[in-house]
Amino acid sequence: MPKVTAQGKTFECEPGSNLRQVLLEHGVELYNGKAKIINCMGFGSCGTCAVTVEGDVSEPNWKDKARRSLPPHSPTANRRLACQTKVLGDVRVTKYDGFWGQGDKTTWTPQT
């Protein structure tokens, strides 16, 4: 079973699990500020669940690529939409500041 490390927590999930759902199920604060209320609920259209993921995950799908190509995101930033990412193996997740998680400062980082 893959292990997910985020916000100082480590937990397991089924291979192929949706990263957004796994993080929320384990009490990880995925959204910044009012994005906790105003988000697309996993449809991939708002971009507020952007995170950096290290480890074995699915390739970005068209929704992920399309949303991250629009401001305030940048297609060159090393981010993924948690709602469009499947966990395939062990991963470490980092969230950044900004409404959309597009900032430079981490809001939480995984434990090493």
MOKA-V150505 format. One record per helix or strand. SS is the DSSP state (H for helix, E for strand). FROM is the first residue (numbers start at 1). TO is the last residue. Records with the same first field share a line. If there is no record, write none. Layout:
SS: FROM-TO, FROM-TO
//
This chain:
E: 2-6, 9-13, 17-18, 50-57, 80-81, 86-96, 106-108
H: 19-25, 33-36, 62-68, 82-84
//
